[in-house]
Each structure stands twice: as structure tokens, then as C-alpha cells.
Amino acid sequence: MFKTRRNKYSNKKVTIDGHKFDSQAEAKHYYFVLKPALERGEISNLELQPRIRCEINGKKVCDYLADFRYLSKAKIGNQGQIGCQVIEDVKGFKTDIYRLKKKLVEALYPGSVIVEISGTKYRAMTLPEQLPDEQT
């Protein structure tokens, strides 16, 4: 007999617009914040679960798997420029590995901004009953 394995952080996977999200908080951030911003033209080139390669002197150290990456026309970058690449992670819990990888990405890609979104921000919000392509 096989038991179904629980998700590591008890997250419920959600599918919206054909995209699978690892948690409801991540799905809500996409649905309520990023999707409308993309439709209004405030952001562009939205990627979901982008893999960012961390390489030093031609040697791969690790990959950083973010939740979202996009270009923002209005966000001010780490070097004071208007408009930059934004990397977002919806976090309920920050592991030591996550903190280390975040610092590594910030050092290797100084023109990018990493934004951490608290998963608790979306607890009171509910997704509509009928979502396109919803699968649980």
C-alpha cells in the first residue's frame, strides 16, 4: 500500500490559465496582482517559475527557482535606474538555503530586484469558484 505524500509545507496546488502554482498564496498573487498589471501594461515579459542559473568562473553553483520574473517600467532598480527586471518569491517560510541563494542572485545579477511577498498577505482573499483550467 502506498500513502500519498503530503506537500512539504502543506500547500495546496492550484492551476489558473494553464499555469500550475505550488500554493494558493502564489496563485492569488498572480491572479490579483500580476495578471492585472500585465493587462494594464505596467509590466511585461512575465515568466512563471523561472530558473536562474548561478555560475561563478564558468562553474555552476546552483539554480535559483523563483516564482515570477518580469520587467517593470516603473520600479527603481538596485543601481538607481528606472525600470528593471523584478524577481518575486511568495514566501511563507524562509529557509537558510533560500536566503543564501537570494544573496547569490543579488550579487550575480545587480540590475535585478528580488521582492519577497508574504504568503500571509493573501489569507483573507479567496479565488473565484470557477477558475480557467483549475485542477487540484
C-alpha positions in Angstrom: 0.0 0.0 0.0 1.3 3.4 -0.9 0.4 6.5 1.0 0.1 9.8 -0.8 2.8 12.1 0.3 1.9 15.4 1.9 3.4 18.5 0.4 6.4 19.7 2.4 4.7 22.9 3.7 1.1 21.7 3.4 0.5 23.9 0.4 -2.5 23.2 -2.0 -1.5 23.3 -5.7 -3.8 25.4 -7.9 -4.0 25.8 -11.7 -5.0 29.1 -13.3 -4.8 29.9 -17.0 -3.0 26.7 -17.6 -0.3 27.6 -15.1 0.3 25.4 -12.1 1.1 27.1 -8.8 2.7 25.5 -5.8 0.5 27.3 -3.3 -2.8 29.2 -3.1 -0.8 32.4 -2.0 1.3 32.2 -5.2 -1.9 31.7 -7.3 -3.6 34.6 -5.6 -0.6 36.9 -6.2 -0.7 36.0 -9.9 -4.5 36.4 -10.2 -5.0 39.6 -8.1 -1.7 41.5 -8.7 0.5 40.3 -11.6 -2.2 39.4 -14.2 -4.0 42.7 -13.9 -0.6 44.6 -14.0 0.3 42.7 -17.2 -3.1 43.5 -18.8 -2.7 47.2 -17.9 0.8 47.3 -19.5 2.6 48.1 -16.2 4.8 45.0 -16.5 5.9 42.9 -19.4 7.7 39.6 -20.2 6.0 37.8 -17.2 7.6 34.4 -16.6 6.3 31.8 -14.1 8.8 29.6 -12.2 11.9 31.0 -14.0 15.1 29.1 -13.4 18.0 31.5 -12.7 21.5 29.9 -13.2 24.1 30.9 -10.6 27.5 30.4 -12.2 30.9 31.7 -11.0 34.1 31.5 -13.2 32.3 29.2 -15.6 31.3 26.7 -12.8 27.6 26.1 -12.0 27.0 26.7 -8.3 23.2 26.2 -8.2 19.9 27.2 -9.8 17.5 29.7 -8.1 13.9 28.8 -8.9 11.8 31.9 -8.4 8.0 32.2 -8.5 7.8 35.1 -11.0 10.1 37.3 -13.1 9.1 40.3 -15.2 10.2 43.7 -16.5 8.8 46.7 -14.7 8.7 50.1 -16.3 8.3 52.0 -13.1 10.3 50.0 -10.5 13.6 51.6 -9.4 16.5 49.1 -9.7 19.3 48.5 -7.3 21.6 50.8 -9.3 19.0 53.7 -9.3 17.7 53.0 -12.8 14.1 53.5 -13.6 12.7 50.2 -14.9 14.3 46.8 -14.1 13.9 43.1 -14.0 11.9 42.1 -11.0 12.1 38.6 -9.4 9.4 37.7 -7.0 9.0 34.9 -4.5 5.9 34.3 -2.4 7.2 33.0 0.9 5.5 31.5 3.9 8.8 30.4 5.4 12.4 31.5 4.5 14.9 28.6 4.7 18.6 29.1 5.1 19.2 27.8 1.6 16.7 30.3 0.2 18.4 33.2 2.0 21.8 32.1 0.6 20.6 31.6 -2.9 18.8 35.0 -2.8 22.1 36.8 -1.8 23.9 34.9 -4.6 21.4 36.0 -7.2 21.6 39.6 -6.0 25.4 39.5 -6.3 25.4 37.9 -9.7 22.6 40.0 -11.2 23.0 43.5 -9.8 20.4 45.1 -12.2 17.6 42.9 -10.8 15.4 43.4 -7.8 14.2 40.4 -5.7 10.9 41.1 -4.0 9.6 38.8 -1.2 5.9 38.6 -0.9 4.5 37.3 2.4 2.1 34.5 1.9 0.0 35.7 4.9 -1.0 38.8 2.8 -3.4 36.6 0.8 -5.0 34.6 3.6 -8.3 36.6 3.7 -8.6 36.7 -0.1 -10.5 34.0 -1.9 -10.1 33.0 -5.5 -13.4 32.8 -7.6 -15.2 29.4 -7.5 -14.7 28.8 -11.3 -11.1 29.5 -12.5 -9.9 28.7 -16.0 -8.1 25.3 -16.1 -8.5 24.8 -12.3 -7.2 21.4 -11.2 -6.4 20.4 -7.6 
